[in-house]
């Protein structure tokens, strides 16, 4: 019966979107869609009373649909982006907060094998150290975006993961807020990432990435550790390339990684013109803008940052802030 119910609800959702592809999104049709979502949630094993209570005050977020459809294209250079994302005041805050939480950060860093400066850099870039976490009701935002239909399967997956988070008691419903896309807490985890990586570090029974700094730090570190972080190396370095360099060698594809000695032989040098380090490391050469902008040799840790967020601009900002923390501590 459960399988038949799941199939029926899925057919209903598919039919709804087929009929509504070119229709104006509206609250009436959203309510119909939510009723189908509730049935599917119950067929997935969630108790009916829990589902009814969770969806009782659901809101259709037109602004979330607008944000999803109109995400801005990148029209700035990396230099401009870094000035915006890593201004001096943020570096100063990062250092002050590092010192404030130094004991916890050092302990967590050792346990998970992640340099604390990268934990702080991700914390700062994701939520401005917990100051900007979003104020969208997570259940409403995710159900709205599933209804929109552009990435329905993804947002339904996130919605059911969010229901699991609530069911497990990690956060109260009235405090369950995040970004318009459902990214949550000071680490801005999407719900499936929360279920995979979030940590109850102080063992109080809750993985509280909204309010508990040690849970935030351990969750960030756990993500990086599980995705292959190596605390024996850094992220990479800015470099220069010779004229008439073969630009097809650049890129993050694993097939394009070469040893530092191989890049040295190709004429790649540190940004100050000196030789690359004489160490056994594989690296990718990336140009987030083009050959006229910043050029980096990046190591496996940068590839791990790309699993957190696929934007090379974001990865560069995290790395730059981590370097500034190290320099100014």
N, C-alpha and C positions, 0 to 999 in steps of 0.2 A: 504493500500500500504506500509506503514512504517513497519508493522509487516512482510509482505512478503519480503521486502528488507532485514530486519534484519535476517530472516531465511535463505535467499539466501546467504548472506555474511557469515553467520555462517557455512553453508554447505561447502562453498568454502574454508574457513579456515580449517575446519576439514579435507576435502579432501586433501588439500595441505599438512597438517602435516602427514596424513596417507601415502601419496606418498613419503614424504620426511623424514620419520622416520630414515632411515638408510643412507640417502644421506649426502654428505658433505655440511655443511652450507656455503653459498656463497652469494655474493652481488647481483647477478642476481635474485636468488630465493627470497632474502630478499626484493628486489624492488617489485616483484610480490606480496609478502605477505603484504607489506606496502600499495599497492594500494587497497587490500581487506580491510585492517584496515581503510583506509580513507573512503571507502564506508560505513563501519560499523559505523564510527564516525558520518557521515552525517545522517545515519539512526537513530542514537541516539539523533539527534536534533541539532548538531553543524552545523553552516553555512558553506556551501561549500567553500566560499572565505577564511574564517578563517582556515579551515582545510588545504586547499591548501597552504596557506601562512605558516602555522605552520610546515608543512612537507616538505617545499620547499628545505631546506638545511639539510635534515636528513642524518645521518651517521650510517653505519653498524659498530658496535663496537665488533670486534673479541675478544678484551681483556675482555669485559664484559661477553661474553659467556664462555671464559676460566675461569674467576673468579667464575662464577656461578657453573661450573662443577667441579672445583677443590678447593672448599672451604676447608681450612686446618682442619684436625682433631685435637682435643685437645690432645696435647702430653706434656703439661706442668702441673706443680702443681699449685694450687691456690696461694701458697706463691710466686712462680716465676711470676705468672700473676699479682699479686698485686704490686710487685716491679716494673714491667714494666708499668702498668697502673696508679699507684699512687706513683710515685717517689717524693722525697722531693721537687724538683723544682716545680712540679705541685701543691703540697700542698701550697707552698709559693705563687704561682701565684693565686691560688684560694682565698687565704686570701686577697691578694692585690686587686683583682677584687671585692671581696665582699665589702671591705671598699670603693672602688671607687663608687660602685653602691648601697651602703648600703640603702640610702633613698628609692630608687625605689624598691629594693628587700624586704625591711621591709613592705612597703605599699602593694606590690603585695602579699607577704606572708600572711598578715592579711586578705586581701580580699578573697583569695582563700583557706585559711586554710592549708597552706603548709609552713613548716619551710624553710626559705631562704637557709640554708646550703645545703638542698637537691636539690634545684633549681640549685645552683652553681655546686654541685657535678655532676648532670646530664649534665649540660652544658660542664663541663670539660671533662667528659668521652666520650661524644658523638662527640665533635668537637674540643677538646682542646681549649675551650673558643672562638670558632669561627675561629680559625686559619686553621682548616682542615675540609672543607666542601665538598670536591670532585670537580672535574672539568669536569665531564661528562655532556653533554647536556642531560637533563632529558628525553625529548621526544625520542631522539635517543636511549638512554640506555633502556628505557622501551619497545620500539617497537622491539629492538634487542632481548631482553629477551623473549618477547611474541613469536617472530619468532622462537627462539630456541626450544620452545615447552615444556620444562620440567615442567614449571609452567605457562602455557599459560593463563589460566583463571585469575590467580592472577595478572599477569603483564598487561593483557588487562584492568582489573579493575583499576589498578594504572594509566595506560596510559590515560584512559578517565577522571579520577579524575584530572590528570595533565592538560589536556586540559581545564577542568573547571577552574582550578587555573589561567591559562593564560587568559581565557575568562573574568574572573572577574577582571583582571588587577592588581593582587597582585605583579606581577614581570614581567619585560620585558623579551621577548624571549631570547635575547642575554645574559641575566644574569641568566637564568633559568637552573642552574647547580646543580649537586649533586653527590652522589656516583654512582658506577657502577650499583647498584641495585635500583637507583632512590630515595634514602634517601636524604632529602634536608635540607639546611640551618644549622644554628648553633644548632638547636635541632634535626637535622637529622630525621625529620618526613617523612614517606612515604606519597604520595599524599592523600590517603584516611584519614590518621591521620590528615593531614593538614586541610582537609575540616571539620573534626569533632572537632578538638581541637584548631587550631590556633586562635590567638586573635589579633585584631587591638586595642592594649591597648591605644595608644595615639590618636586614632580616626582620623587618617589622610587618611582613606579610603583604606589602604593597610595592610594586615596581613604580615608584612615583617620580616620573621624569618631569612633572610639572612644578613640584615644590621642594624636592629633596636633593640638594647638591650632590651628595655621594652617589645616589642612584643615577643621577644625570652623568656624572663622570664615569662611573663604572659601565653604564650602558654604552656610552660613546667608545670607551676603551674595548669593551667586549665586541662591539661591531668591528672595529679595526682589527682586533686580534683574530677573530673568526674569519675575516676576509684576507688574512695573510700578511698582516703588518710585521715588519722586522725592525725592532728597536736598536739594532746594531748599525743601521744606516739611516740617512736622512731621506728627503723626498727627491732631491735633484739640485740643479744649479743653473744659473743663467750663463749662457755661452755666446760666442760669436762664431760665425762660419765664414769660410773664404769666399771670394768672388767666384762665380760660375760653379757653385756647389750644386750637386744633384739634389734638387728639392724633393724629388720623388722618394728619397730616403726618409723623409720626415713622416711621422704618424705614430699613433698609439697601438697599431696592430702588433701583436707579439712577434710576428714574422720580421718586423723591422727593428727589433731590439738587437743591439750589438754591444760588444765589450767597449769599455772606455778606451782601451788601446786601439781598437779598430776605428773609433771616432777620431782619436788623436791622429791616426794615419791619414784620415780623410781631411784633415786640416781644421777640425773643430778645436777651439781653445776656450779656456775660461773667459769670462767677460772682460777681465783686465788684460787679456792677451797671453797669459802664461799657460804652461802645459796643463793638461787635465791630470787629476790625481792618478798615481800609479798603483791602482787597486783593482782587484778582480770583481768588477761590477758590470752587469748588463744594464743598458740604458736605451731609452727611446728619445729621439729628437723631436720636439714639438714646436710649432709656431702658432700660438693661439690667434694671432692676427694674420700676418704673412711674414715673408722674409725681411720686411722692413721694420717689423715690430720686435717685441721681446722674443728671444729664442731660448729654449731650455733643453738640457739633457735631464730626463726624469727617470727615476729608478722604480723598483717594484712598489714602493710605498705610494707613489703618485698614482699608479694603476689601482691601488686599493682605494684611494680617494675618489677615483673615477667610478667605482662601484657605489660609493655613497651618493655622488652627484656627478652626472656625465659631462658637466660643463668644465672645460679646461680653464675658463675664467674663474669658476668657483674653486677648483683645485689650486689654481695659482694664488688666489686670495688667502686660502687657508695656509698654504705653504709660506707665503710672504709674511703673514702675521706670526706664524710659528718661528720664523727666522728673526723677526723683530723682537719677539719675546726673549729668545736666546741671547740676542745681542745686548739688550737693554736691562736684563735682569741683574 
